[in-house]
Amino acid sequence: MGDWNIQLKAADLNGWIISVEESLTKVRDFLAVLEQEERGLKNVFDSGARLQWERGFQDELVQIREKIAEMEEITLWVEELARDLTRLEKSLIAEAEGLHFWG
């Protein structure tokens, strides 16, 4: 009988999820800085161009926030899958430890 090996993947997936969550936090922090800077620009210049730029900026912020919310929802879904994978891996390990190989 050949060699066998169980490769656990849940830990890798959990690490990836943590990385994504950290990235989303950085994006939210960056957006907060941009919004602060945008408020400062309002005080610097006042014109029709500023109003047009401001509308475009606000539209972009709304779209970015929507995408972040979608990504957070997907991340939560992947976290649930990771928990399912962890349970499956534990079950497979328990079954494999119960097997007896006669070589």
N, CA, C and O atoms as CSV, one atom per row, in Angstrom:
chain,resi,resn,atom,element,x,y,z
A,1,MET,N,N,0.849,-1.168,0.000
A,1,MET,CA,C,0.000,0.000,0.000
A,1,MET,C,C,0.900,1.238,0.000
A,1,MET,O,O,1.940,1.235,0.658
A,2,GLY,N,N,0.523,2.292,-0.720
A,2,GLY,CA,C,1.354,3.480,-0.858
A,2,GLY,C,C,1.264,4.395,0.357
A,2,GLY,O,O,0.430,4.214,1.244
A,3,ASP,N,N,2.147,5.379,0.363
A,3,ASP,CA,C,2.118,6.374,1.441
A,3,ASP,C,C,0.891,7.257,1.276
A,3,ASP,O,O,0.412,7.486,0.166
A,4,TRP,N,N,0.400,7.743,2.393
A,4,TRP,CA,C,-0.732,8.674,2.343
A,4,TRP,C,C,-0.423,9.851,3.235
A,4,TRP,O,O,0.359,9.760,4.181
A,5,ASN,N,N,-1.057,10.952,2.908
A,5,ASN,CA,C,-0.777,12.184,3.624
A,5,ASN,C,C,-2.046,13.027,3.647
A,5,ASN,O,O,-2.690,13.220,2.616
A,6,ILE,N,N,-2.395,13.519,4.808
A,6,ILE,CA,C,-3.530,14.434,4.933
A,6,ILE,C,C,-2.957,15.840,4.954
A,6,ILE,O,O,-2.119,16.163,5.796
A,7,GLN,N,N,-3.403,16.664,4.040
A,7,GLN,CA,C,-2.956,18.055,3.995
A,7,GLN,C,C,-4.070,18.939,4.543
A,7,GLN,O,O,-5.166,19.006,3.985
A,8,LEU,N,N,-3.771,19.602,5.625
A,8,LEU,CA,C,-4.760,20.476,6.230
A,8,LEU,C,C,-4.739,21.834,5.536
A,8,LEU,O,O,-3.678,22.437,5.371
A,9,LYS,N,N,-5.897,22.306,5.135
A,9,LYS,CA,C,-5.982,23.568,4.402
A,9,LYS,C,C,-6.723,24.649,5.175
A,9,LYS,O,O,-6.631,25.823,4.815
A,10,ALA,N,N,-7.441,24.298,6.207
A,10,ALA,CA,C,-8.234,25.274,6.943
A,10,ALA,C,C,-7.363,26.376,7.532
A,10,ALA,O,O,-7.757,27.542,7.521
A,11,ALA,N,N,-6.188,26.028,8.046
A,11,ALA,CA,C,-5.309,27.043,8.639
A,11,ALA,C,C,-4.862,28.051,7.589
A,11,ALA,O,O,-4.824,29.251,7.860
A,12,ASP,N,N,-4.523,27.574,6.386
A,12,ASP,CA,C,-4.146,28.485,5.302
A,12,ASP,C,C,-5.296,29.414,4.941
A,12,ASP,O,O,-5.100,30.610,4.728
A,13,LEU,N,N,-6.486,28.852,4.876
A,13,LEU,CA,C,-7.669,29.648,4.549
A,13,LEU,C,C,-7.941,30.679,5.629
A,13,LEU,O,O,-8.270,31.826,5.324
A,14,ASN,N,N,-7.808,30.285,6.878
A,14,ASN,CA,C,-8.013,31.237,7.980
A,14,ASN,C,C,-6.984,32.362,7.919
A,14,ASN,O,O,-7.325,33.517,8.173
A,15,GLY,N,N,-5.752,32.051,7.591
A,15,GLY,CA,C,-4.723,33.078,7.451
A,15,GLY,C,C,-5.063,34.054,6.335
A,15,GLY,O,O,-4.866,35.262,6.471
A,16,TRP,N,N,-5.577,33.521,5.227
A,16,TRP,CA,C,-5.975,34.376,4.110
A,16,TRP,C,C,-7.121,35.291,4.523
A,16,TRP,O,O,-7.120,36.472,4.176
A,17,ILE,N,N,-8.095,34.768,5.254
A,17,ILE,CA,C,-9.234,35.567,5.705
A,17,ILE,C,C,-8.757,36.716,6.588
A,17,ILE,O,O,-9.206,37.851,6.428
A,18,ILE,N,N,-7.855,36.428,7.511
A,18,ILE,CA,C,-7.319,37.475,8.384
A,18,ILE,C,C,-6.632,38.549,7.552
A,18,ILE,O,O,-6.786,39.739,7.827
A,19,SER,N,N,-5.881,38.143,6.544
A,19,SER,CA,C,-5.199,39.086,5.661
A,19,SER,C,C,-6.202,39.979,4.931
A,19,SER,O,O,-5.996,41.188,4.824
A,20,VAL,N,N,-7.277,39.390,4.435
A,20,VAL,CA,C,-8.310,40.166,3.732
A,20,VAL,C,C,-8.969,41.151,4.687
A,20,VAL,O,O,-9.185,42.310,4.332
A,21,GLU,N,N,-9.291,40.698,5.895
A,21,GLU,CA,C,-9.921,41.589,6.872
A,21,GLU,C,C,-9.000,42.759,7.218
A,21,GLU,O,O,-9.461,43.892,7.360
A,22,GLU,N,N,-7.706,42.489,7.354
A,22,GLU,CA,C,-6.745,43.565,7.634
A,22,GLU,C,C,-6.682,44.544,6.467
A,22,GLU,O,O,-6.597,45.755,6.674
A,23,SER,N,N,-6.723,44.029,5.254
A,23,SER,CA,C,-6.702,44.893,4.070
A,23,SER,C,C,-7.946,45.768,4.013
A,23,SER,O,O,-7.853,46.951,3.685
A,24,LEU,N,N,-9.103,45.209,4.326
A,24,LEU,CA,C,-10.338,45.994,4.326
A,24,LEU,C,C,-10.282,47.094,5.385
A,24,LEU,O,O,-10.773,48.200,5.161
A,25,THR,N,N,-9.692,46.793,6.521
A,25,THR,CA,C,-9.535,47.814,7.569
A,25,THR,C,C,-8.641,48.943,7.070
A,25,THR,O,O,-8.939,50.115,7.302
A,26,LYS,N,N,-7.546,48.602,6.386
A,26,LYS,CA,C,-6.656,49.623,5.835
A,26,LYS,C,C,-7.390,50.492,4.816
A,26,LYS,O,O,-7.203,51.709,4.788
A,27,VAL,N,N,-8.222,49.874,3.984
A,27,VAL,CA,C,-8.977,50.638,2.984
A,27,VAL,C,C,-9.942,51.596,3.675
A,27,VAL,O,O,-10.051,52.757,3.278
A,28,ARG,N,N,-10.640,51.124,4.701
A,28,ARG,CA,C,-11.564,52.005,5.433
A,28,ARG,C,C,-10.813,53.162,6.080
A,28,ARG,O,O,-11.288,54.298,6.061
A,29,ASP,N,N,-9.644,52.884,6.652
A,29,ASP,CA,C,-8.823,53.942,7.250
A,29,ASP,C,C,-8.382,54.953,6.197
A,29,ASP,O,O,-8.414,56.159,6.439
A,30,PHE,N,N,-7.973,54.465,5.032
A,30,PHE,CA,C,-7.550,55.333,3.945
A,30,PHE,C,C,-8.715,56.216,3.479
A,30,PHE,O,O,-8.527,57.402,3.207
A,31,LEU,N,N,-9.907,55.639,3.388
A,31,LEU,CA,C,-11.083,56.421,2.994
A,31,LEU,C,C,-11.366,57.530,4.002
A,31,LEU,O,O,-11.744,58.637,3.618
A,32,ALA,N,N,-11.191,57.244,5.259
A,32,ALA,CA,C,-11.410,58.267,6.285
A,32,ALA,C,C,-10.437,59.430,6.103
A,32,ALA,O,O,-10.817,60.590,6.263
A,33,VAL,N,N,-9.171,59.117,5.766
A,33,VAL,CA,C,-8.180,60.155,5.518
A,33,VAL,C,C,-8.566,60.972,4.281
A,33,VAL,O,O,-8.476,62.200,4.286
A,34,LEU,N,N,-8.995,60.278,3.224
A,34,LEU,CA,C,-9.418,60.983,2.017
A,34,LEU,C,C,-10.583,61.927,2.289
A,34,LEU,O,O,-10.605,63.054,1.796
A,35,GLU,N,N,-11.539,61.468,3.067
A,35,GLU,CA,C,-12.685,62.311,3.386
A,35,GLU,C,C,-12.250,63.546,4.169
A,35,GLU,O,O,-12.769,64.639,3.942
A,36,GLN,N,N,-11.311,63.379,5.078
A,36,GLN,CA,C,-10.797,64.510,5.850
A,36,GLN,C,C,-10.096,65.508,4.929
A,36,GLN,O,O,-10.293,66.718,5.048
A,37,GLU,N,N,-9.281,64.995,4.018
A,37,GLU,CA,C,-8.593,65.870,3.078
A,37,GLU,C,C,-9.585,66.582,2.157
A,37,GLU,O,O,-9.395,67.747,1.809
A,38,GLU,N,N,-10.636,65.874,1.772
A,38,GLU,CA,C,-11.657,66.476,0.907
A,38,GLU,C,C,-12.338,67.634,1.617
A,38,GLU,O,O,-12.627,68.659,0.999
A,39,ARG,N,N,-12.593,67.482,2.900
A,39,ARG,CA,C,-13.189,68.575,3.672
A,39,ARG,C,C,-12.248,69.779,3.714
A,39,ARG,O,O,-12.700,70.924,3.668
A,40,GLY,N,N,-10.959,69.526,3.799
A,40,GLY,CA,C,-9.982,70.602,3.793
A,40,GLY,C,C,-9.939,71.329,2.455
A,40,GLY,O,O,-9.736,72.542,2.414
A,41,LEU,N,N,-10.128,70.591,1.358
A,41,LEU,CA,C,-10.129,71.213,0.033
A,41,LEU,C,C,-11.314,72.154,-0.151
A,41,LEU,O,O,-11.216,73.143,-0.878
A,42,LYS,N,N,-12.413,71.856,0.492
A,42,LYS,CA,C,-13.587,72.728,0.384
A,42,LYS,C,C,-13.249,74.136,0.849
A,42,LYS,O,O,-13.761,75.116,0.309
A,43,ASN,N,N,-12.400,74.229,1.833
A,43,ASN,CA,C,-12.035,75.535,2.386
A,43,ASN,C,C,-11.022,76.275,1.516
A,43,ASN,O,O,-10.872,77.490,1.637
A,44,VAL,N,N,-10.328,75.548,0.642
A,44,VAL,CA,C,-9.269,76.152,-0.153
A,44,VAL,C,C,-9.816,76.823,-1.409
A,44,VAL,O,O,-9.429,77.948,-1.725
A,45,PHE,N,N,-10.700,76.154,-2.121
A,45,PHE,CA,C,-11.206,76.756,-3.344
A,45,PHE,C,C,-12.722,76.586,-3.424
A,45,PHE,O,O,-13.295,75.620,-2.921
A,46,ASP,N,N,-13.343,77.566,-4.078
A,46,ASP,CA,C,-14.790,77.585,-4.213
A,46,ASP,C,C,-15.121,77.953,-5.653
A,46,ASP,O,O,-14.940,79.095,-6.076
A,47,SER,N,N,-15.607,76.968,-6.393
A,47,SER,CA,C,-15.955,77.228,-7.786
A,47,SER,C,C,-16.860,76.118,-8.287
A,47,SER,O,O,-17.121,75.142,-7.583
A,48,GLY,N,N,-17.332,76.280,-9.508
A,48,GLY,CA,C,-18.138,75.233,-10.134
A,48,GLY,C,C,-17.332,73.964,-10.326
A,48,GLY,O,O,-17.863,72.860,-10.209
A,49,ALA,N,N,-16.047,74.121,-10.620
A,49,ALA,CA,C,-15.183,72.943,-10.790
A,49,ALA,C,C,-15.095,72.157,-9.487
A,49,ALA,O,O,-15.104,70.926,-9.494
A,50,ARG,N,N,-15.009,72.877,-8.369
A,50,ARG,CA,C,-14.947,72.198,-7.075
A,50,ARG,C,C,-16.218,71.410,-6.829
A,50,ARG,O,O,-16.172,70.274,-6.355
A,51,LEU,N,N,-17.357,72.015,-7.153
A,51,LEU,CA,C,-18.630,71.326,-6.939
A,51,LEU,C,C,-18.733,70.076,-7.797
A,51,LEU,O,O,-19.213,69.038,-7.344
A,52,GLN,N,N,-18.278,70.182,-9.042
A,52,GLN,CA,C,-18.304,69.018,-9.937
A,52,GLN,C,C,-17.360,67.930,-9.417
A,52,GLN,O,O,-17.721,66.753,-9.392
A,53,TRP,N,N,-16.162,68.320,-9.006
A,53,TRP,CA,C,-15.202,67.361,-8.462
A,53,TRP,C,C,-15.775,66.704,-7.201
A,53,TRP,O,O,-15.654,65.495,-7.008
A,54,GLU,N,N,-16.398,67.522,-6.353
A,54,GLU,CA,C,-16.946,67.013,-5.101
A,54,GLU,C,C,-18.038,65.978,-5.351
A,54,GLU,O,O,-18.089,64.952,-4.672
A,55,ARG,N,N,-18.910,66.240,-6.321
A,55,ARG,CA,C,-19.965,65.257,-6.654
A,55,ARG,C,C,-19.342,63.951,-7.132
A,55,ARG,O,O,-19.760,62.872,-6.714
A,56,GLY,N,N,-18.338,64.047,-8.013
A,56,GLY,CA,C,-17.665,62.844,-8.498
A,56,GLY,C,C,-16.974,62.097,-7.370
A,56,GLY,O,O,-17.018,60.868,-7.305
A,57,PHE,N,N,-16.341,62.843,-6.489
A,57,PHE,CA,C,-15.656,62.244,-5.346
A,57,PHE,C,C,-16.649,61.499,-4.457
A,57,PHE,O,O,-16.394,60.365,-4.051
A,58,GLN,N,N,-17.769,62.130,-4.158
A,58,GLN,CA,C,-18.782,61.498,-3.312
A,58,GLN,C,C,-19.372,60.260,-3.979
A,58,GLN,O,O,-19.625,59.254,-3.316
A,59,ASP,N,N,-19.591,60.333,-5.291
A,59,ASP,CA,C,-20.093,59.157,-6.023
A,59,ASP,C,C,-19.110,57.994,-5.925
A,59,ASP,O,O,-19.505,56.849,-5.709
A,60,GLU,N,N,-17.827,58.303,-6.085
A,60,GLU,CA,C,-16.798,57.260,-5.980
A,60,GLU,C,C,-16.760,56.669,-4.574
A,60,GLU,O,O,-16.619,55.456,-4.417
A,61,LEU,N,N,-16.884,57.510,-3.559
A,61,LEU,CA,C,-16.880,57.015,-2.181
A,61,LEU,C,C,-18.035,56.067,-1.932
A,61,LEU,O,O,-17.871,55.038,-1.277
A,62,VAL,N,N,-19.200,56.410,-2.454
A,62,VAL,CA,C,-20.367,55.540,-2.281
A,62,VAL,C,C,-20.098,54.178,-2.922
A,62,VAL,O,O,-20.378,53.140,-2.323
A,63,GLN,N,N,-19.554,54.186,-4.139
A,63,GLN,CA,C,-19.263,52.925,-4.822
A,63,GLN,C,C,-18.209,52.112,-4.070
A,63,GLN,O,O,-18.328,50.891,-3.965
A,64,ILE,N,N,-17.192,52.772,-3.553
A,64,ILE,CA,C,-16.151,52.072,-2.800
A,64,ILE,C,C,-16.742,51.446,-1.536
A,64,ILE,O,O,-16.446,50.297,-1.210
A,65,ARG,N,N,-17.575,52.205,-0.829
A,65,ARG,CA,C,-18.203,51.662,0.387
A,65,ARG,C,C,-19.074,50.451,0.063
A,65,ARG,O,O,-19.088,49.477,0.815
A,66,GLU,N,N,-19.796,50.508,-1.050
A,66,GLU,CA,C,-20.628,49.371,-1.458
A,66,GLU,C,C,-19.766,48.144,-1.740
A,66,GLU,O,O,-20.116,47.032,-1.345
A,67,LYS,N,N,-18.639,48.346,-2.423
A,67,LYS,CA,C,-17.746,47.225,-2.730
A,67,LYS,C,C,-17.123,46.655,-1.462
A,67,LYS,O,O,-16.975,45.440,-1.334
A,68,ILE,N,N,-16.758,47.528,-0.525
A,68,ILE,CA,C,-16.206,47.051,0.750
A,68,ILE,C,C,-17.249,46.214,1.483
A,68,ILE,O,O,-16.928,45.157,2.026
A,69,ALA,N,N,-18.492,46.681,1.501
A,69,ALA,CA,C,-19.560,45.920,2.163
A,69,ALA,C,C,-19.741,44.556,1.495
A,69,ALA,O,O,-19.940,43.551,2.178
A,70,GLU,N,N,-19.673,44.519,0.162
A,70,GLU,CA,C,-19.778,43.241,-0.553
A,70,GLU,C,C,-18.620,42.320,-0.178
A,70,GLU,O,O,-18.815,41.128,0.057
A,71,MET,N,N,-17.411,42.885,-0.124
A,71,MET,CA,C,-16.244,42.080,0.222
A,71,MET,C,C,-16.346,41.559,1.652
A,71,MET,O,O,-15.960,40.422,1.925
A,72,GLU,N,N,-16.861,42.376,2.566
A,72,GLU,CA,C,-17.027,41.921,3.949
A,72,GLU,C,C,-18.035,40.776,4.005
A,72,GLU,O,O,-17.849,39.816,4.753
A,73,GLU,N,N,-19.096,40.878,3.219
A,73,GLU,CA,C,-20.103,39.814,3.178
A,73,GLU,C,C,-19.489,38.522,2.636
A,73,GLU,O,O,-19.729,37.442,3.175
A,74,ILE,N,N,-18.706,38.638,1.580
A,74,ILE,CA,C,-18.044,37.460,1.005
A,74,ILE,C,C,-17.063,36.868,2.013
A,74,ILE,O,O,-16.973,35.648,2.152
A,75,THR,N,N,-16.334,37.726,2.712
A,75,THR,CA,C,-15.372,37.253,3.713
A,75,THR,C,C,-16.080,36.477,4.813
A,75,THR,O,O,-15.587,35.436,5.249
A,76,LEU,N,N,-17.224,36.966,5.266
A,76,LEU,CA,C,-17.991,36.231,6.283
A,76,LEU,C,C,-18.425,34.870,5.759
A,76,LEU,O,O,-18.398,33.881,6.491
A,77,TRP,N,N,-18.822,34.819,4.501
A,77,TRP,CA,C,-19.249,33.558,3.885
A,77,TRP,C,C,-18.055,32.595,3.819
A,77,TRP,O,O,-18.194,31.408,4.115
A,78,VAL,N,N,-16.888,33.112,3.432
A,78,VAL,CA,C,-15.692,32.273,3.352
A,78,VAL,C,C,-15.287,31.800,4.748
A,78,VAL,O,O,-14.826,30.669,4.903
A,79,GLU,N,N,-15.452,32.649,5.763
A,79,GLU,CA,C,-15.154,32.236,7.140
A,79,GLU,C,C,-16.016,31.048,7.546
A,79,GLU,O,O,-15.529,30.118,8.188
A,80,GLU,N,N,-17.277,31.075,7.182
A,80,GLU,CA,C,-18.164,29.952,7.508
A,80,GLU,C,C,-17.696,28.690,6.781
A,80,GLU,O,O,-17.694,27.603,7.357
A,81,LEU,N,N,-17.303,28.837,5.529
A,81,LEU,CA,C,-16.760,27.688,4.793
A,81,LEU,C,C,-15.490,27.167,5.455
A,81,LEU,O,O,-15.270,25.957,5.514
A,82,ALA,N,N,-14.655,28.074,5.951
A,82,ALA,CA,C,-13.422,27.656,6.630
A,82,ALA,C,C,-13.754,26.859,7.889
A,82,ALA,O,O,-13.094,25.863,8.186
A,83,ARG,N,N,-14.769,27.291,8.626
A,83,ARG,CA,C,-15.177,26.527,9.820
A,83,ARG,C,C,-15.665,25.135,9.420
A,83,ARG,O,O,-15.358,24.149,10.090
A,84,ASP,N,N,-16.427,25.058,8.324
A,84,ASP,CA,C,-16.894,23.761,7.834
A,84,ASP,C,C,-15.705,22.892,7.423
A,84,ASP,O,O,-15.671,21.695,7.709
A,85,LEU,N,N,-14.741,23.504,6.756
A,85,LEU,CA,C,-13.548,22.767,6.335
A,85,LEU,C,C,-12.764,22.261,7.540
A,85,LEU,O,O,-12.263,21.137,7.530
A,86,THR,N,N,-12.658,23.081,8.567
A,86,THR,CA,C,-11.960,22.672,9.786
A,86,THR,C,C,-12.647,21.465,10.419
A,86,THR,O,O,-11.992,20.502,10.820
A,87,ARG,N,N,-13.969,21.530,10.503
A,87,ARG,CA,C,-14.709,20.386,11.062
A,87,ARG,C,C,-14.500,19.129,10.221
A,87,ARG,O,O,-14.319,18.042,10.769
A,88,LEU,N,N,-14.523,19.269,8.892
A,88,LEU,CA,C,-14.318,18.134,8.007
A,88,LEU,C,C,-12.909,17.562,8.184
A,88,LEU,O,O,-12.734,16.346,8.260
A,89,GLU,N,N,-11.915,18.439,8.249
A,89,GLU,CA,C,-10.544,17.971,8.427
A,89,GLU,C,C,-10.385,17.220,9.748
A,89,GLU,O,O,-9.734,16.176,9.793
A,90,LYS,N,N,-10.971,17.739,10.809
A,90,LYS,CA,C,-10.891,17.050,12.106
A,90,LYS,C,C,-11.552,15.682,12.034
A,90,LYS,O,O,-11.053,14.708,12.597
A,91,SER,N,N,-12.679,15.620,11.334
A,91,SER,CA,C,-13.377,14.344,11.177
A,91,SER,C,C,-12.524,13.358,10.380
A,91,SER,O,O,-12.432,12.183,10.736
A,92,LEU,N,N,-11.903,13.834,9.306
A,92,LEU,CA,C,-11.057,12.957,8.488
A,92,LEU,C,C,-9.839,12.469,9.270
A,92,LEU,O,O,-9.438,11.312,9.142
A,93,ILE,N,N,-9.259,13.339,10.070
A,93,ILE,CA,C,-8.111,12.953,10.887
A,93,ILE,C,C,-8.519,11.872,11.886
A,93,ILE,O,O,-7.817,10.878,12.073
A,94,ALA,N,N,-9.669,12.090,12.522
A,94,ALA,CA,C,-10.140,11.084,13.490
A,94,ALA,C,C,-10.368,9.749,12.819
A,94,ALA,O,O,-10.033,8.704,13.376
A,95,GLU,N,N,-10.945,9.778,11.611
A,95,GLU,CA,C,-11.176,8.524,10.874
A,95,GLU,C,C,-9.831,7.892,10.482
A,95,GLU,O,O,-9.648,6.683,10.619
A,96,ALA,N,N,-8.899,8.712,9.997
A,96,ALA,CA,C,-7.594,8.173,9.571
A,96,ALA,C,C,-6.836,7.592,10.739
A,96,ALA,O,O,-6.153,6.579,10.589
A,97,GLU,N,N,-6.940,8.209,11.898
A,97,GLU,CA,C,-6.249,7.674,13.062
A,97,GLU,C,C,-6.858,6.353,13.501
A,97,GLU,O,O,-6.195,5.552,14.159
A,98,GLY,N,N,-8.083,6.125,13.152
A,98,GLY,CA,C,-8.732,4.851,13.504
A,98,GLY,C,C,-8.427,3.733,12.527
A,98,GLY,O,O,-8.732,2.573,12.803
A,99,LEU,N,N,-7.828,4.061,11.384
A,99,LEU,CA,C,-7.512,3.020,10.394
A,99,LEU,C,C,-6.231,2.284,10.793
A,99,LEU,O,O,-5.307,2.861,11.367
A,100,HIS,N,N,-6.213,1.029,10.476
A,100,HIS,CA,C,-5.010,0.234,10.740
A,100,HIS,C,C,-4.485,-0.269,9.397
A,100,HIS,O,O,-5.204,-0.903,8.624
A,101,PHE,N,N,-3.244,0.025,9.149
A,101,PHE,CA,C,-2.631,-0.428,7.884
A,101,PHE,C,C,-1.722,-1.587,8.180
A,101,PHE,O,O,-0.856,-1.528,9.053
A,102,TRP,N,N,-1.935,-2.623,7.444
A,102,TRP,CA,C,-1.100,-3.808,7.587
A,102,TRP,C,C,-0.178,-3.860,6.380
A,102,TRP,O,O,-0.644,-4.068,5.260
A,103,GLY,N,N,1.071,-3.682,6.577
A,103,GLY,CA,C,1.990,-3.627,5.464
A,103,GLY,C,C,2.812,-4.769,5.377
A,103,GLY,O,O,3.646,-4.863,4.476
